[in-house]
Amino acid sequence: MLAFIIRRCIFLIFVLIGISLLIFCILMTFSPERRAAAYVQSPQQAQNIPGIIKQYGLNQSFYVQYKHWTSQTLSGNFGWSLVAAQPVWDAFCQYFPITFELNLYAVPLTLLIGIYLGTLSGIHRGSAIDHFTRIIAIIGWSLPTFLFALILLMVFYGYLGWFGTGIISDDFQLYLLNHTDEFIRYTGLYTIDGILNFNGAIFLDALKRLVLPVATQVFVVVALLMRITRSSMIEELSKDYITTARAKGADNKTVYYKHARKNALIPTITVSGQLVALSMEGSVAVEIVFNRHGMGWWLVSSATQLDMPVLMFMCMFMGFVFVVSNLVCDLLIAWLDPRIRLSTI
Amino acid sequence: MKQIVGIIGICLLLMISATEGQSKANHQDRFVFASYGNIQTLDPCMSYDSTSNQRILNIYEPLIFFDGSSVDQYIPVIAEKVPSLENGGISSDGLTYIFEIRKGIRFHEGEILTPEDVAYSFKRNMIADPEGGPVWMLLEPLVGQTSTRDNNGQLIAGIWNKIDKSISVYQNKVIFHLVRPYPPFLSILCSSVGAILNKQWAISKGCWNGNIKESKKFNNPRMGREPLQKIANGTGAYRMISWEVSKEFIFERNEHYWGKKPAIRIAIFKYVKEWSTRKMMLQNGDADRVSVDSMHIPEVLSMKGLSFYKVPQLSVSGALFCQQIKKIGNPYIGSGKLDGRGIPPNFFSDVYVRKAFLHAFDRNMYRRDVLNNMAIVPTSPNIEGLPYHINVPYYEYDPQKIVENLKKAWDGKAWKLGFHMTIVYNTGNEMREAAAMMIAENLMALNRNIQIEVQNVDWKDYLVNYRNYMYPFFLIGWSADYADPHNFIYNFMHSQGILGKYIRYHDSTIDGLCEKGIQVIKPSERRVIYDKLQHAWYENAIGILLYQQVNFRAYREDLNGFVLNPIFDDAWEDLKTLYRR
């Protein structure tokens, strides 16, 4: 297993080099003027485009610019984010916990609900529960995230006033600013820090503001997982070893949950790995509607404003996340299914 | 699973009940504003957007400031009084401005403000002069250059000495020595580039060290490397207690402020990009004011508990004719000839073509149907709210006159053969799109040989292309740097103006008047010059002015004391004047 992990880590280095070269090549297809325009907001500032090109070396050759970027990145300087008005790494440290906190609740719930409902509908194929999950899946899959998020916001915040927007209420935000020594930010996640500081009020307030974004995220993503688990369950239940298990007198619970579901989870794990990895880049719709700007907002804003250092960083980061999530998935699959050996992956 | 659902349900109930009503607590000394404006910097030498200026001008203070909603009357702030010709603060030749500095003012960190701090602040900004920053506004009147560097990025010889000599301190006075009369100078001092820093504090944070011989190493900092990007220490009524980009900016009242104690203790400026979220924040009482775009005004007008205001802005959008565009590789001019399949590169150099296009713009319909009567359609670049503004004649929508002018244009060929071209606007600007569509359709409806396409282009490409003379007819906006007709008229009409040079229109009389307008200081003389220039805009059919933005503001009903000044846009809020009834 160790050799497998080391092999994947070496592979990761080549993946990151490949990604950086590819993205840099794509970004260099924009003219220096076009890239300099990222620093400009008005016709007044546009006067300075030639100066900006010169100052930032945007007209230098590909080789020189790539070498500069590489040397800076290796020394830990990922550049300046125009969108976030701070160094890229600082911005990452600000936005990642926001996205991570959302995923911390959304991902387990998605997996739990997706696998549970998928298994149920697979077992009770053609029954009411199967039709119900199918409807949920169709709605979740076809309804735009933005629209669903807005509906939730209008009903539960606008009309009922139950849940708030943002990450934490103004009162608590001011309290935290004035009591930095009383509330220690261990993780940057308000709910977790609330628990670690034994501050139930902050924990509940932060959690309250997570309900609608998590609900949106879960509803939209759960459909895919549900359908994959369902078809996988149906396939497994039709196999010979299930008939053998029944012939040996195994009850339904054992057949469904011990034998069939364990094997049915293999494709689900592969897809879950991709979903978890994708969730790390955030959901722009959820973040904008519920006003919790994290990785999704940062990435989309950077892409529209051609914020090059951020785009480079995010591509590298996502490359890293995907390689790691694939590695974890492979390890999990090997653990679930003894027939699969890591050396063959 | 049932147990899990049960636990989640209990948690939800607990959450709702535990924090219920907290957000609606009545905070008499708090002000919350939700907007989509984000800020880049708190450094006065770099800040060139209205949102950053709002933050800076509530933390730092300038020598003087606009008096209420006036753009040409001032009140003293750091200065004891506003200099004028009458009180001898401005010399009769308009070259010397003397400011007596108020005593006993303290910075947030406790130091006393001195005249040296004032002189240092201006010199430091001029020495820094970052690329794309606002410092040209100081350099032009004080040094006679718009940058410390030439077109090749090399430092201009002797520039440091000129900067050093431009401001001097005598006893309790700070004296500005202008290289030429510059009537908008007082207006410039009211902007964030005129914010007063604490010299010792600024030096300790990495700003210019006060030695003029070592200025070079403090010149042109890269974006993000300006020393005061995220820190501030001013004399203003508020200090910053928190700034998280794309989240919020929090002000706290300066309890030791030298002036009248402000009523609002905490002001929170939230970044909320989505309109529906902002709207619900306003509706639920979580915000006292939100940014409202013109298309959403009807939704807000129906809300209760709010008061509404309209503020004409010193900001204008126009459609300009480029009179000599690039021919090679230009996809916007068809064949590049007047053969019915394109236009020649100098198509708009013919005044009759320009007049035909001007007559194709239906101002009344545009104001009613597109602007919802929420904006002004100006008659010249010297828009309402600026000094010396007058209403000049304009071209009415008139199909007959369109035909008449086109028949005269290019010896009748423009009408006989027709033409094919593209009007371009920047993506997402619906008002400009509507204007482009209106003009194109009104022209095409008269002659089937006229083919005009309307195309949108991403803002950054748009910016690059119009600067490369690719667009025969393009739509662009301009916002005031300072409240003076020079900032508008010169940039629209002078052949070297920021927009003027991209329309390649050259008239030596107009150029001369534009230059003279900034050289004389007597208001009566300036009025005559700007009257002529405003009429020249009409007579020479230089461009179409589409709309002057009117800012719509919705405040919570109990809030009062806000100052509505046309120089400031939606991002502006002078916190120290706000109070609740």
Interface residues (C-beta under 8 A of the other chain):
Chain A: S31 E33 R34 A37 A38 Y39 V40 Q41 S42 P43 Q44 Q45 A46 Q47 N48 I49 P50 G51 I52 K54 Q55 Y56 W80 L82 V83 A84 A85 Q86 P87 A91 Q94 L112 Y116 L150 L153 M154 Y157 G158 G161 W162 F163 G164 T165 G166 I167 S169 D170 D171 Q173 L174 L177 A201 L204 D205 L207 K208 V211 I288 V289 F290 N291 H293 W297 W298 S301 L306
Chain B: M1 I4 C11 L12 L14 M15 I16 A18 T19 Q22 S23 K24 A25 R30 V32 N38 I39 Q40 T41 Y48 D49 E131 G132 S147 R149 N151 G153 N220 R222 M223 G224 Q229 K230 I241 S242 E244 V245 S246 K247 E248 I250 I266 I268 K270 Y271 V272 K273 E274 S276 T277 M280 M281 Q283 N284 D286 W459 K460 D461 L463 V464 R467 N468 I476 G477 W478 S479 D481 I498 L499
